[in-house]
Amino acid sequence: MPTENRWYEFTREKIIILQDNLSGIYYIADKGKIPVYIGKSDTDIRSRLLVHLNNKCCKTQGKYFKVTLAKMFENPEDMEAQAGIIHARKYKKPPICSDKRPLLYHYP
């Protein structure tokens, strides 16, 4: 299984190595390893990443991915919101491919 919080190539071969029952958040990043998408999964990060391989924005801009697994009582939705806030503060903008951007992100 890929190591948590380490970047891997955004390819089917790398994604299918993940276990199929992981919950937490995932980042899809461009060639500079700047996230273009931050998502969550309550049950199966691997399936979500495979879906994003067919997403127009993620497919063309996504070159890397990494995961952060939820600990026992962590809520992936809260983790995703916090990651979006951290991203917005660091890069002065939200991830460019987030459908939930207006609901989750409160810009600094």
Kinemage of the C-alpha trace (Angstrom):
@kinemage 1
@onewidth
@group {chain A} dominant
@subgroup {mainchain}
@vectorlist {calphas} color= white
{ca met a 1} P 0.000 0.000 0.000
{ca pro a 2} L 1.280 3.512 -0.734
{ca thr a 3} L 2.580 5.443 2.252
{ca glu a 4} L 0.268 8.071 3.721
{ca asn a 5} L 1.046 11.721 2.861
{ca arg a 6} L 3.512 10.797 0.110
{ca trp a 7} L 3.021 11.815 -3.518
{ca tyr a 8} L 2.476 9.095 -6.133
{ca glu a 9} L 1.897 9.294 -9.863
{ca phe a 10} L -1.796 9.776 -10.633
{ca thr a 11} L -2.144 6.552 -12.607
{ca arg a 12} L -4.473 3.594 -12.404
{ca glu a 13} L -1.541 1.309 -11.583
{ca lys a 14} L -0.616 3.349 -8.498
{ca ile a 15} L -4.208 3.884 -7.335
{ca ile a 16} L -5.247 0.212 -7.406
{ca ile a 17} L -2.508 -0.572 -4.882
{ca leu a 18} L -4.616 1.171 -2.221
{ca gln a 19} L -6.873 -0.918 0.001
{ca asp a 20} L -10.537 -0.668 -0.951
{ca asn a 21} L -11.951 0.303 2.448
{ca leu a 22} L -9.936 3.384 3.429
{ca ser a 23} L -11.586 6.594 4.603
{ca gly a 24} L -10.031 10.042 4.744
{ca ile a 25} L -9.030 12.699 2.253
{ca tyr a 26} L -7.064 12.679 -0.951
{ca tyr a 27} L -5.201 15.307 -2.921
{ca ile a 28} L -4.755 15.354 -6.684
{ca ala a 29} L -1.912 17.652 -7.719
{ca asp a 30} L -0.391 19.151 -10.840
{ca lys a 31} L 3.175 18.609 -12.053
{ca gly a 32} L 4.439 21.046 -9.399
{ca lys a 33} L 2.653 18.997 -6.705
{ca ile a 34} L 0.217 21.825 -5.991
{ca pro a 35} L -3.231 20.347 -5.313
{ca val a 36} L -5.852 20.991 -7.966
{ca tyr a 37} L -8.434 18.906 -6.118
{ca ile a 38} L -9.011 17.897 -2.515
{ca gly a 39} L -11.667 15.280 -1.902
{ca lys a 40} L -12.966 12.978 0.793
{ca ser a 41} L -14.228 9.465 1.075
{ca asp a 42} L -16.089 7.952 3.994
{ca thr a 43} L -15.578 4.413 2.746
{ca asp a 44} L -13.313 3.950 -0.284
{ca ile a 45} L -10.614 6.420 -1.345
{ca arg a 46} L -9.420 4.080 -4.092
{ca ser a 47} L -12.788 4.153 -5.895
{ca arg a 48} L -12.989 7.950 -5.649
{ca leu a 49} L -9.517 8.371 -7.139
{ca leu a 50} L -10.352 6.000 -9.989
{ca val a 51} L -13.460 8.084 -10.774
{ca his a 52} L -11.291 11.212 -10.901
{ca leu a 53} L -9.084 9.635 -13.573
{ca asn a 54} L -12.027 10.273 -15.922
{ca asn a 55} L -12.775 13.785 -14.637
{ca lys a 56} L -11.762 16.336 -17.296
{ca cys a 57} L -9.994 18.752 -14.922
{ca cys a 58} L -8.272 16.100 -12.837
{ca lys a 59} L -7.346 13.962 -15.830
{ca thr a 60} L -5.613 16.800 -17.666
{ca gln a 61} L -4.023 18.581 -14.699
{ca gly a 62} L -3.625 15.750 -12.185
{ca lys a 63} L -0.158 14.237 -12.220
{ca tyr a 64} L 0.196 13.121 -8.577
{ca phe a 65} L -1.978 12.036 -5.657
{ca lys a 66} L -1.604 11.443 -1.941
{ca val a 67} L -3.935 10.331 0.835
{ca thr a 68} L -4.420 11.239 4.480
{ca leu a 69} L -6.315 8.545 6.314
{ca ala a 70} L -8.975 9.316 8.911
{ca lys a 71} L -8.130 8.234 12.414
{ca met a 72} L -10.704 6.381 14.504
{ca phe a 73} L -13.085 9.277 15.246
{ca glu a 74} L -12.075 11.769 12.553
{ca asn a 75} L -14.715 12.923 10.096
{ca pro a 76} L -13.469 13.002 6.466
{ca glu a 77} L -15.774 15.931 5.674
{ca asp a 78} L -14.159 18.015 8.431
{ca met a 79} L -10.712 16.913 7.259
{ca glu a 80} L -11.561 18.003 3.698
{ca ala a 81} L -12.806 21.407 4.845
{ca gln a 82} L -9.689 21.968 6.962
{ca ala a 83} L -7.399 20.915 4.094
{ca gly a 84} L -9.195 23.388 1.807
{ca ile a 85} L -8.701 26.207 4.294
{ca ile a 86} L -5.009 25.380 4.691
{ca his a 87} L -4.633 25.245 0.904
{ca ala a 88} L -6.387 28.610 0.458
{ca arg a 89} L -4.125 30.243 3.035
{ca lys a 90} L -0.952 28.760 1.583
{ca tyr a 91} L -1.685 29.403 -2.110
{ca lys a 92} L -4.048 32.393 -1.684
{ca lys a 93} L -6.773 30.523 -3.583
{ca pro a 94} L -8.840 27.335 -3.232
{ca pro a 95} L -8.075 24.180 -5.227
{ca ile a 96} L -9.264 24.927 -8.753
{ca cys a 97} L -11.311 21.769 -9.288
{ca ser a 98} L -13.531 21.623 -6.229
{ca asp a 99} L -17.307 21.373 -6.709
{ca lys a 100} L -17.875 22.104 -3.019
{ca arg a 101} L -15.682 25.200 -2.910
{ca pro a 102} L -18.494 27.699 -2.160
{ca leu a 103} L -19.833 25.585 0.713
{ca leu a 104} L -16.657 24.413 2.416
{ca tyr a 105} L -14.048 27.076 1.998
{ca his a 106} L -13.965 30.282 3.980
{ca tyr a 107} L -11.264 32.392 2.439
{ca pro a 108} L -8.792 34.009 4.837
